[in-house]
Amino acid sequence: MILQYLIDTVGREFSAKNIIKYLEKEYKKISTETLYTYIDALCKALIIRKIYRENKKW
């Protein structure tokens, strides 16, 4: 479910809080720490890649 959420939100910013709210709506419970562990595992497996937002000053 986590991977599906990340795929569905490609190109948009998201937070752990948003993912946890989504999972709660699907009747799944997960801790923030576990969520970060899963996201890290997906990155290490080269399934997803973190892109950090760059703050631009105009």
mmCIF file of the N, C-alpha and C atoms, coordinates in Angstrom:
data_MODEL
# 
_entry.id   MODEL 
# 
loop_
_atom_site.group_PDB 
_atom_site.id 
_atom_site.type_symbol 
_atom_site.label_atom_id 
_atom_site.label_alt_id 
_atom_site.label_comp_id 
_atom_site.label_asym_id 
_atom_site.label_entity_id 
_atom_site.label_seq_id 
_atom_site.pdbx_PDB_ins_code 
_atom_site.Cartn_x 
_atom_site.Cartn_y 
_atom_site.Cartn_z 
_atom_site.occupancy 
_atom_site.B_iso_or_equiv 
_atom_site.pdbx_formal_charge 
_atom_site.auth_seq_id 
_atom_site.auth_comp_id 
_atom_site.auth_asym_id 
_atom_site.auth_atom_id 
_atom_site.pdbx_PDB_model_num 
ATOM 1   N N  . MET A 1 1  ? 0.806  -1.186 0.000  1.00 0.00 ? 1  MET A N  1 
ATOM 2   C CA . MET A 1 1  ? 0.000  0.000  0.000  1.00 0.00 ? 1  MET A CA 1 
ATOM 3   C C  . MET A 1 1  ? 0.854  1.257  0.000  1.00 0.00 ? 1  MET A C  1 
ATOM 4   N N  . ILE A 1 2  ? 2.003  1.196  0.658  1.00 0.00 ? 2  ILE A N  1 
ATOM 5   C CA . ILE A 1 2  ? 2.881  2.356  0.701  1.00 0.00 ? 2  ILE A CA 1 
ATOM 6   C C  . ILE A 1 2  ? 3.416  2.654  -0.690 1.00 0.00 ? 2  ILE A C  1 
ATOM 7   N N  . LEU A 1 3  ? 3.881  1.631  -1.373 1.00 0.00 ? 3  LEU A N  1 
ATOM 8   C CA . LEU A 1 3  ? 4.409  1.826  -2.720 1.00 0.00 ? 3  LEU A CA 1 
ATOM 9   C C  . LEU A 1 3  ? 3.323  2.346  -3.645 1.00 0.00 ? 3  LEU A C  1 
ATOM 10  N N  . GLN A 1 4  ? 2.122  1.835  -3.526 1.00 0.00 ? 4  GLN A N  1 
ATOM 11  C CA . GLN A 1 4  ? 1.019  2.303  -4.360 1.00 0.00 ? 4  GLN A CA 1 
ATOM 12  C C  . GLN A 1 4  ? 0.747  3.785  -4.119 1.00 0.00 ? 4  GLN A C  1 
ATOM 13  N N  . TYR A 1 5  ? 0.765  4.199  -2.870 1.00 0.00 ? 5  TYR A N  1 
ATOM 14  C CA . TYR A 1 5  ? 0.558  5.610  -2.552 1.00 0.00 ? 5  TYR A CA 1 
ATOM 15  C C  . TYR A 1 5  ? 1.657  6.462  -3.180 1.00 0.00 ? 5  TYR A C  1 
ATOM 16  N N  . LEU A 1 6  ? 2.887  6.019  -3.064 1.00 0.00 ? 6  LEU A N  1 
ATOM 17  C CA . LEU A 1 6  ? 4.006  6.786  -3.625 1.00 0.00 ? 6  LEU A CA 1 
ATOM 18  C C  . LEU A 1 6  ? 3.913  6.872  -5.145 1.00 0.00 ? 6  LEU A C  1 
ATOM 19  N N  . ILE A 1 7  ? 3.492  5.801  -5.783 1.00 0.00 ? 7  ILE A N  1 
ATOM 20  C CA . ILE A 1 7  ? 3.328  5.809  -7.242 1.00 0.00 ? 7  ILE A CA 1 
ATOM 21  C C  . ILE A 1 7  ? 2.187  6.748  -7.636 1.00 0.00 ? 7  ILE A C  1 
ATOM 22  N N  . ASP A 1 8  ? 1.111  6.712  -6.887 1.00 0.00 ? 8  ASP A N  1 
ATOM 23  C CA . ASP A 1 8  ? -0.049 7.561  -7.199 1.00 0.00 ? 8  ASP A CA 1 
ATOM 24  C C  . ASP A 1 8  ? 0.233  9.043  -6.998 1.00 0.00 ? 8  ASP A C  1 
ATOM 25  N N  . THR A 1 9  ? 1.234  9.367  -6.195 1.00 0.00 ? 9  THR A N  1 
ATOM 26  C CA . THR A 1 9  ? 1.532  10.771 -5.909 1.00 0.00 ? 9  THR A CA 1 
ATOM 27  C C  . THR A 1 9  ? 2.843  11.221 -6.550 1.00 0.00 ? 9  THR A C  1 
ATOM 28  N N  . VAL A 1 10 ? 3.239  10.597 -7.622 1.00 0.00 ? 10 VAL A N  1 
ATOM 29  C CA . VAL A 1 10 ? 4.488  10.957 -8.307 1.00 0.00 ? 10 VAL A CA 1 
ATOM 30  C C  . VAL A 1 10 ? 4.454  12.432 -8.682 1.00 0.00 ? 10 VAL A C  1 
ATOM 31  N N  . GLY A 1 11 ? 5.536  13.119 -8.381 1.00 0.00 ? 11 GLY A N  1 
ATOM 32  C CA . GLY A 1 11 ? 5.662  14.515 -8.749 1.00 0.00 ? 11 GLY A CA 1 
ATOM 33  C C  . GLY A 1 11 ? 5.073  15.483 -7.741 1.00 0.00 ? 11 GLY A C  1 
ATOM 34  N N  . ARG A 1 12 ? 4.459  14.968 -6.698 1.00 0.00 ? 12 ARG A N  1 
ATOM 35  C CA . ARG A 1 12 ? 3.890  15.837 -5.666 1.00 0.00 ? 12 ARG A CA 1 
ATOM 36  C C  . ARG A 1 12 ? 4.665  15.641 -4.376 1.00 0.00 ? 12 ARG A C  1 
ATOM 37  N N  . GLU A 1 13 ? 4.675  16.673 -3.573 1.00 0.00 ? 13 GLU A N  1 
ATOM 38  C CA . GLU A 1 13 ? 5.280  16.548 -2.251 1.00 0.00 ? 13 GLU A CA 1 
ATOM 39  C C  . GLU A 1 13 ? 4.370  15.715 -1.368 1.00 0.00 ? 13 GLU A C  1 
ATOM 40  N N  . PHE A 1 14 ? 4.981  14.987 -0.470 1.00 0.00 ? 14 PHE A N  1 
ATOM 41  C CA . PHE A 1 14 ? 4.183  14.236 0.485  1.00 0.00 ? 14 PHE A CA 1 
ATOM 42  C C  . PHE A 1 14 ? 4.942  14.188 1.797  1.00 0.00 ? 14 PHE A C  1 
ATOM 43  N N  . SER A 1 15 ? 4.249  13.830 2.832  1.00 0.00 ? 15 SER A N  1 
ATOM 44  C CA . SER A 1 15 ? 4.875  13.713 4.141  1.00 0.00 ? 15 SER A CA 1 
ATOM 45  C C  . SER A 1 15 ? 4.470  12.382 4.760  1.00 0.00 ? 15 SER A C  1 
ATOM 46  N N  . ALA A 1 16 ? 5.195  12.009 5.772  1.00 0.00 ? 16 ALA A N  1 
ATOM 47  C CA . ALA A 1 16 ? 4.863  10.776 6.485  1.00 0.00 ? 16 ALA A CA 1 
ATOM 48  C C  . ALA A 1 16 ? 3.454  10.887 7.062  1.00 0.00 ? 16 ALA A C  1 
ATOM 49  N N  . LYS A 1 17 ? 3.103  12.066 7.516  1.00 0.00 ? 17 LYS A N  1 
ATOM 50  C CA . LYS A 1 17 ? 1.771  12.282 8.088  1.00 0.00 ? 17 LYS A CA 1 
ATOM 51  C C  . LYS A 1 17 ? 0.676  12.001 7.051  1.00 0.00 ? 17 LYS A C  1 
ATOM 52  N N  . ASN A 1 18 ? 0.879  12.452 5.817  1.00 0.00 ? 18 ASN A N  1 
ATOM 53  C CA . ASN A 1 18 ? -0.100 12.204 4.758  1.00 0.00 ? 18 ASN A CA 1 
ATOM 54  C C  . ASN A 1 18 ? -0.243 10.717 4.453  1.00 0.00 ? 18 ASN A C  1 
ATOM 55  N N  . ILE A 1 19 ? 0.882  10.014 4.407  1.00 0.00 ? 19 ILE A N  1 
ATOM 56  C CA . ILE A 1 19 ? 0.845  8.580  4.120  1.00 0.00 ? 19 ILE A CA 1 
ATOM 57  C C  . ILE A 1 19 ? 0.135  7.836  5.245  1.00 0.00 ? 19 ILE A C  1 
ATOM 58  N N  . ILE A 1 20 ? 0.432  8.199  6.475  1.00 0.00 ? 20 ILE A N  1 
ATOM 59  C CA . ILE A 1 20 ? -0.199 7.537  7.616  1.00 0.00 ? 20 ILE A CA 1 
ATOM 60  C C  . ILE A 1 20 ? -1.709 7.789  7.611  1.00 0.00 ? 20 ILE A C  1 
ATOM 61  N N  . LYS A 1 21 ? -2.136 9.016  7.289  1.00 0.00 ? 21 LYS A N  1 
ATOM 62  C CA . LYS A 1 21 ? -3.578 9.308  7.186  1.00 0.00 ? 21 LYS A CA 1 
ATOM 63  C C  . LYS A 1 21 ? -4.222 8.450  6.101  1.00 0.00 ? 21 LYS A C  1 
ATOM 64  N N  . TYR A 1 22 ? -3.548 8.329  4.960  1.00 0.00 ? 22 TYR A N  1 
ATOM 65  C CA . TYR A 1 22 ? -4.064 7.499  3.866  1.00 0.00 ? 22 TYR A CA 1 
ATOM 66  C C  . TYR A 1 22 ? -4.221 6.051  4.317  1.00 0.00 ? 22 TYR A C  1 
ATOM 67  N N  . LEU A 1 23 ? -3.213 5.523  4.984  1.00 0.00 ? 23 LEU A N  1 
ATOM 68  C CA . LEU A 1 23 ? -3.275 4.136  5.443  1.00 0.00 ? 23 LEU A CA 1 
ATOM 69  C C  . LEU A 1 23 ? -4.363 3.938  6.493  1.00 0.00 ? 23 LEU A C  1 
ATOM 70  N N  . GLU A 1 24 ? -4.564 4.925  7.348  1.00 0.00 ? 24 GLU A N  1 
ATOM 71  C CA . GLU A 1 24 ? -5.629 4.817  8.354  1.00 0.00 ? 24 GLU A CA 1 
ATOM 72  C C  . GLU A 1 24 ? -7.008 4.754  7.688  1.00 0.00 ? 24 GLU A C  1 
ATOM 73  N N  . LYS A 1 25 ? -7.173 5.486  6.592  1.00 0.00 ? 25 LYS A N  1 
ATOM 74  C CA . LYS A 1 25 ? -8.434 5.422  5.850  1.00 0.00 ? 25 LYS A CA 1 
ATOM 75  C C  . LYS A 1 25 ? -8.650 4.034  5.260  1.00 0.00 ? 25 LYS A C  1 
ATOM 76  N N  . GLU A 1 26 ? -7.549 3.333  4.986  1.00 0.00 ? 26 GLU A N  1 
ATOM 77  C CA . GLU A 1 26 ? -7.607 1.970  4.454  1.00 0.00 ? 26 GLU A CA 1 
ATOM 78  C C  . GLU A 1 26 ? -7.594 0.932  5.582  1.00 0.00 ? 26 GLU A C  1 
ATOM 79  N N  . TYR A 1 27 ? -7.772 1.399  6.824  1.00 0.00 ? 27 TYR A N  1 
ATOM 80  C CA . TYR A 1 27 ? -7.808 0.548  8.013  1.00 0.00 ? 27 TYR A CA 1 
ATOM 81  C C  . TYR A 1 27 ? -6.491 -0.178 8.263  1.00 0.00 ? 27 TYR A C  1 
ATOM 82  N N  . LYS A 1 28 ? -5.390 0.498  7.983  1.00 0.00 ? 28 LYS A N  1 
ATOM 83  C CA . LYS A 1 28 ? -4.049 -0.031 8.261  1.00 0.00 ? 28 LYS A CA 1 
ATOM 84  C C  . LYS A 1 28 ? -3.373 0.894  9.256  1.00 0.00 ? 28 LYS A C  1 
ATOM 85  N N  . LYS A 1 29 ? -2.686 0.337  10.229 1.00 0.00 ? 29 LYS A N  1 
ATOM 86  C CA . LYS A 1 29 ? -1.955 1.144  11.205 1.00 0.00 ? 29 LYS A CA 1 
ATOM 87  C C  . LYS A 1 29 ? -0.469 0.909  11.013 1.00 0.00 ? 29 LYS A C  1 
ATOM 88  N N  . ILE A 1 30 ? 0.288  2.001  11.085 1.00 0.00 ? 30 ILE A N  1 
ATOM 89  C CA . ILE A 1 30 ? 1.731  1.919  10.942 1.00 0.00 ? 30 ILE A CA 1 
ATOM 90  C C  . ILE A 1 30 ? 2.344  3.077  11.720 1.00 0.00 ? 30 ILE A C  1 
ATOM 91  N N  . SER A 1 31 ? 3.482  2.830  12.317 1.00 0.00 ? 31 SER A N  1 
ATOM 92  C CA . SER A 1 31 ? 4.161  3.915  13.023 1.00 0.00 ? 31 SER A CA 1 
ATOM 93  C C  . SER A 1 31 ? 5.011  4.713  12.036 1.00 0.00 ? 31 SER A C  1 
ATOM 94  N N  . THR A 1 32 ? 5.329  5.925  12.416 1.00 0.00 ? 32 THR A N  1 
ATOM 95  C CA . THR A 1 32 ? 6.163  6.774  11.567 1.00 0.00 ? 32 THR A CA 1 
ATOM 96  C C  . THR A 1 32 ? 7.525  6.128  11.351 1.00 0.00 ? 32 THR A C  1 
ATOM 97  N N  . GLU A 1 33 ? 8.079  5.548  12.405 1.00 0.00 ? 33 GLU A N  1 
ATOM 98  C CA . GLU A 1 33 ? 9.391  4.894  12.305 1.00 0.00 ? 33 GLU A CA 1 
ATOM 99  C C  . GLU A 1 33 ? 9.356  3.736  11.306 1.00 0.00 ? 33 GLU A C  1 
ATOM 100 N N  . THR A 1 34 ? 8.313  2.925  11.356 1.00 0.00 ? 34 THR A N  1 
ATOM 101 C CA . THR A 1 34 ? 8.175  1.803  10.429 1.00 0.00 ? 34 THR A CA 1 
ATOM 102 C C  . THR A 1 34 ? 8.015  2.304  9.001  1.00 0.00 ? 34 THR A C  1 
ATOM 103 N N  . LEU A 1 35 ? 7.240  3.357  8.836  1.00 0.00 ? 35 LEU A N  1 
ATOM 104 C CA . LEU A 1 35 ? 7.051  3.940  7.508  1.00 0.00 ? 35 LEU A CA 1 
ATOM 105 C C  . LEU A 1 35 ? 8.377  4.386  6.915  1.00 0.00 ? 35 LEU A C  1 
ATOM 106 N N  . TYR A 1 36 ? 9.192  5.099  7.708  1.00 0.00 ? 36 TYR A N  1 
ATOM 107 C CA . TYR A 1 36 ? 10.503 5.533  7.220  1.00 0.00 ? 36 TYR A CA 1 
ATOM 108 C C  . TYR A 1 36 ? 11.403 4.342  6.896  1.00 0.00 ? 36 TYR A C  1 
ATOM 109 N N  . THR A 1 37 ? 11.289 3.273  7.661  1.00 0.00 ? 37 THR A N  1 
ATOM 110 C CA . THR A 1 37 ? 12.069 2.061  7.383  1.00 0.00 ? 37 THR A CA 1 
ATOM 111 C C  . THR A 1 37 ? 11.668 1.461  6.044  1.00 0.00 ? 37 THR A C  1 
ATOM 112 N N  . TYR A 1 38 ? 10.375 1.403  5.766  1.00 0.00 ? 38 TYR A N  1 
ATOM 113 C CA . TYR A 1 38 ? 9.892  0.877  4.481  1.00 0.00 ? 38 TYR A CA 1 
ATOM 114 C C  . TYR A 1 38 ? 10.327 1.757  3.319  1.00 0.00 ? 38 TYR A C  1 
ATOM 115 N N  . ILE A 1 39 ? 10.218 3.063  3.475  1.00 0.00 ? 39 ILE A N  1 
ATOM 116 C CA . ILE A 1 39 ? 10.634 3.984  2.405  1.00 0.00 ? 39 ILE A CA 1 
ATOM 117 C C  . ILE A 1 39 ? 12.128 3.848  2.153  1.00 0.00 ? 39 ILE A C  1 
ATOM 118 N N  . ASP A 1 40 ? 12.909 3.729  3.210  1.00 0.00 ? 40 ASP A N  1 
ATOM 119 C CA . ASP A 1 40 ? 14.354 3.541  3.064  1.00 0.00 ? 40 ASP A CA 1 
ATOM 120 C C  . ASP A 1 40 ? 14.663 2.236  2.331  1.00 0.00 ? 40 ASP A C  1 
ATOM 121 N N  . ALA A 1 41 ? 13.933 1.171  2.657  1.00 0.00 ? 41 ALA A N  1 
ATOM 122 C CA . ALA A 1 41 ? 14.138 -0.115 1.980  1.00 0.00 ? 41 ALA A CA 1 
ATOM 123 C C  . ALA A 1 41 ? 13.796 -0.010 0.494  1.00 0.00 ? 41 ALA A C  1 
ATOM 124 N N  . LEU A 1 42 ? 12.732 0.719  0.152  1.00 0.00 ? 42 LEU A N  1 
ATOM 125 C CA . LEU A 1 42 ? 12.375 0.913  -1.257 1.00 0.00 ? 42 LEU A CA 1 
ATOM 126 C C  . LEU A 1 42 ? 13.460 1.694  -1.994 1.00 0.00 ? 42 LEU A C  1 
ATOM 127 N N  . CYS A 1 43 ? 14.055 2.655  -1.318 1.00 0.00 ? 43 CYS A N  1 
ATOM 128 C CA . CYS A 1 43 ? 15.161 3.420  -1.929 1.00 0.00 ? 43 CYS A CA 1 
ATOM 129 C C  . CYS A 1 43 ? 16.387 2.532  -2.134 1.00 0.00 ? 43 CYS A C  1 
ATOM 130 N N  . LYS A 1 44 ? 16.735 1.741  -1.139 1.00 0.00 ? 44 LYS A N  1 
ATOM 131 C CA . LYS A 1 44 ? 17.905 0.865  -1.247 1.00 0.00 ? 44 LYS A CA 1 
ATOM 132 C C  . LYS A 1 44 ? 17.720 -0.200 -2.324 1.00 0.00 ? 44 LYS A C  1 
ATOM 133 N N  . ALA A 1 45 ? 16.480 -0.602 -2.552 1.00 0.00 ? 45 ALA A N  1 
ATOM 134 C CA . ALA A 1 45 ? 16.185 -1.596 -3.591 1.00 0.00 ? 45 ALA A CA 1 
ATOM 135 C C  . ALA A 1 45 ? 16.061 -0.943 -4.972 1.00 0.00 ? 45 ALA A C  1 
ATOM 136 N N  . LEU A 1 46 ? 16.284 0.368  -5.021 1.00 0.00 ? 46 LEU A N  1 
ATOM 137 C CA . LEU A 1 46 ? 16.226 1.154  -6.263 1.00 0.00 ? 46 LEU A CA 1 
ATOM 138 C C  . LEU A 1 46 ? 14.838 1.122  -6.907 1.00 0.00 ? 46 LEU A C  1 
ATOM 139 N N  . ILE A 1 47 ? 13.812 0.993  -6.089 1.00 0.00 ? 47 ILE A N  1 
ATOM 140 C CA . ILE A 1 47 ? 12.442 1.012  -6.580 1.00 0.00 ? 47 ILE A CA 1 
ATOM 141 C C  . ILE A 1 47 ? 11.946 2.455  -6.647 1.00 0.00 ? 47 ILE A C  1 
ATOM 142 N N  . ILE A 1 48 ? 12.342 3.249  -5.659 1.00 0.00 ? 48 ILE A N  1 
ATOM 143 C CA . ILE A 1 48 ? 12.024 4.673  -5.666 1.00 0.00 ? 48 ILE A CA 1 
ATOM 144 C C  . ILE A 1 48 ? 13.298 5.448  -5.358 1.00 0.00 ? 48 ILE A C  1 
ATOM 145 N N  . ARG A 1 49 ? 13.238 6.757  -5.574 1.00 0.00 ? 49 ARG A N  1 
ATOM 146 C CA . ARG A 1 49 ? 14.381 7.611  -5.263 1.00 0.00 ? 49 ARG A CA 1 
ATOM 147 C C  . ARG A 1 49 ? 13.860 8.881  -4.618 1.00 0.00 ? 49 ARG A C  1 
ATOM 148 N N  . LYS A 1 50 ? 14.499 9.276  -3.528 1.00 0.00 ? 50 LYS A N  1 
ATOM 149 C CA . LYS A 1 50 ? 14.117 10.511 -2.860 1.00 0.00 ? 50 LYS A CA 1 
ATOM 150 C C  . LYS A 1 50 ? 14.670 11.690 -3.646 1.00 0.00 ? 50 LYS A C  1 
ATOM 151 N N  . ILE A 1 51 ? 13.843 12.670 -3.822 1.00 0.00 ? 51 ILE A N  1 
ATOM 152 C CA . ILE A 1 51 ? 14.248 13.927 -4.436 1.00 0.00 ? 51 ILE A CA 1 
ATOM 153 C C  . ILE A 1 51 ? 13.946 15.010 -3.412 1.00 0.00 ? 51 ILE A C  1 
ATOM 154 N N  . TYR A 1 52 ? 14.963 15.732 -3.045 1.00 0.00 ? 52 TYR A N  1 
ATOM 155 C CA . TYR A 1 52 ? 14.779 16.766 -2.043 1.00 0.00 ? 52 TYR A CA 1 
ATOM 156 C C  . TYR A 1 52 ? 14.403 18.083 -2.706 1.00 0.00 ? 52 TYR A C  1 
ATOM 157 N N  . ARG A 1 53 ? 13.477 18.758 -2.098 1.00 0.00 ? 53 ARG A N  1 
ATOM 158 C CA . ARG A 1 53 ? 13.005 20.029 -2.626 1.00 0.00 ? 53 ARG A CA 1 
ATOM 159 C C  . ARG A 1 53 ? 14.080 21.086 -2.476 1.00 0.00 ? 53 ARG A C  1 
ATOM 160 N N  . GLU A 1 54 ? 14.233 21.860 -3.494 1.00 0.00 ? 54 GLU A N  1 
ATOM 161 C CA . GLU A 1 54 ? 15.200 22.950 -3.454 1.00 0.00 ? 54 GLU A CA 1 
ATOM 162 C C  . GLU A 1 54 ? 14.430 24.236 -3.206 1.00 0.00 ? 54 GLU A C  1 
ATOM 163 N N  . ASN A 1 55 ? 14.818 24.951 -2.173 1.00 0.00 ? 55 ASN A N  1 
ATOM 164 C CA . ASN A 1 55 ? 14.179 26.222 -1.901 1.00 0.00 ? 55 ASN A CA 1 
ATOM 165 C C  . ASN A 1 55 ? 14.747 27.282 -2.811 1.00 0.00 ? 55 ASN A C  1 
ATOM 166 N N  . LYS A 1 56 ? 13.870 27.910 -3.554 1.00 0.00 ? 56 LYS A N  1 
ATOM 167 C CA . LYS A 1 56 ? 14.289 28.941 -4.486 1.00 0.00 ? 56 LYS A CA 1 
ATOM 168 C C  . LYS A 1 56 ? 13.929 30.307 -3.930 1.00 0.00 ? 56 LYS A C  1 
ATOM 169 N N  . LYS A 1 57 ? 14.854 31.216 -4.055 1.00 0.00 ? 57 LYS A N  1 
ATOM 170 C CA . LYS A 1 57 ? 14.594 32.594 -3.650 1.00 0.00 ? 57 LYS A CA 1 
ATOM 171 C C  . LYS A 1 57 ? 14.396 33.403 -4.927 1.00 0.00 ? 57 LYS A C  1 
ATOM 172 N N  . TRP A 1 58 ? 13.308 34.110 -4.985 1.00 0.00 ? 58 TRP A N  1 
ATOM 173 C CA . TRP A 1 58 ? 13.001 34.896 -6.176 1.00 0.00 ? 58 TRP A CA 1 
ATOM 174 C C  . TRP A 1 58 ? 13.452 36.301 -6.001 1.00 0.00 ? 58 TRP A C  1 
# 
